[in-house]
């Protein structure tokens, strides 16, 4: 069978499985829709949490980051996994013991304030919508290549699938679907890695292959990659290139962002007992570690294989006509592009931007040399006014590579069997859709349960609340799809912004709500608004989305960042601002009522699930 047939077989089969599970596990009560009836086993919940967590950023984009950033991308591994330790030890058991459905519901009751609940909903929606953009980008990338449809069409197909199983099944359907999606994505990630590790190093364990000698006798894999990279004008792959302050802040932002993500936290409301919540976090970390320890090998091997294919073993470039078919197939998606700067007919990958404009494949130029935005799939042409040369950039680099394609293209680059390539496509879609469903449920529940039932219509019936939740989810899917078609960056970058927003707004409110009984509603609200506001302002300014009169364009470049702190790292600073503002304000205002302070103490006393709230 050809690749297209294999792809339709794998992708179609997995989609049919997800929809079948949603029908079987259809939610019939609000308890089923929001928390799966609190009847999920810790191991099953750990697997579902892993799938919920390992999004398009983990499956599709993280190895691409590692492939292009090398050592500096290790912060994503440390931050995203380290956050689960914080979640398991500091948040999950206590939130489960409180016995509520959603994060805003906990904040509203702990801070005895509807205002606090509304602010928490706003923080949740901002972080979750930002996060889901990355998932929709991943869906579009996977569909665009493997089903050979436009990027936008791919996003629409992904929206339709999520709509069917998330709206129908709620948390109950999503949980069992995510278990199936975890199995799909982990096999899809590890099988190609095993094949490629065997081919390059003779070692079937990718984690060990990363540190092994190459079978061609040219040295150790990482040493060879360092040599090749420096020969092409890049910095060595294994050295730190960013500032230490930025790396520390990015790691911290990702860690506390992980612990503050609502769609992950609500997974721990689905287990029967408090100790099950902690066990679920442990199992989730085990399941996540399988992929996360494999990612460095996938990224490193993909970069080496790509350079050898494009530049040739002598690094002098490969004739365009002699390139394998995978290169031209990815060109058709607009996510890989080539321009022959020197006219020698060879493709060369080296340091420096490949094209004028912003170096993106969907920018074409008018006859006067001004940039205009084109659609994915348009062939990139050079700026005729300057021969395609980017100011300050060499002619050496002639290709643009979207980082999000590296994992999906990896088995094609390595010339693996078609069924492996199709499996990777199914895995990438499973990763993106599983997280998208969890995020959309978090958004839906915050609107239907926290706003509608909690504030505007407390007497709403369970049937109407369930309907409202489904309508809210449908609306969230439409918004997410639109933003996914117009993403502000590659998947992992967008997701990192979402973690910063969660870190700066939700995490401090939860931590102080559990461990600081003197924290009152005024302080909590002021802290959340200060943390979220400062982080949003920094992101908008230094992503170039907000023009400040009297300044130069503060686009996303390291020269403009304050103290070298990139926008994705600012969540840790935002969290600090949140803590400081909240504590100062609470010290200047009245203490919480006595029953709230006793409630905080009771949450931390091991009296069993729901003891603090009577559940």
Secondary structure, 3 states (H helix, E strand, C coil): CCHHHHHHHHHHHHHHHHHHHHHHCCCCCHHHHHHHHHCECHHHHHHHHHHHHCCHHHHHHHHHHHHHHHHHHHHHHHHHHHHHHHHHHHHHHHHHHHCCCCHHHHHHHHCCCHHHHHHHHHHHHHHHHHHHHHHHHHHHHHHHHHCCCCHHHHHHHHHHHHHHHHHHHHHHHHHHHHHHHHHHHHHHHHHHHHHHHHHHHCCCCHHHHCCCECCCCCCEHHHHHHHHHHHCCCCCCCCCCCCHHHHHHHHHHHHHHHHCCHHHHHHHHCECCHHHHHHHHHHHHHHHHHHHHHHHHHHHHHHHHHHHHHHCCCCCCEEHHHCCHHHHHHHCCCCEEECCCCCCCEECCCCCCCCCCCCCCCEEECCCCCEEECCCCCCCCCCCCCCCCCCCCCCCCCEEECHHHHHHHHHHHCCCCHHHHHHHHHHHHHHHHHHHHHHHHHHHHHHHHHHHHHHHCCCCCHHHHHHHHHHHHHHHHHHHHHHHHCCCCCHHHHHHHHHHHHHHHHHHHHHHHHHCCCCCHHHHHHHHHHHHHHHHHHHHHHCCCCCCCCCCCCCCCCCCCHHHCCHHHHHHHHHHHHHHHHHHHHHHCCCCCHHHHHHHHHHCCCCCCCCCCCC
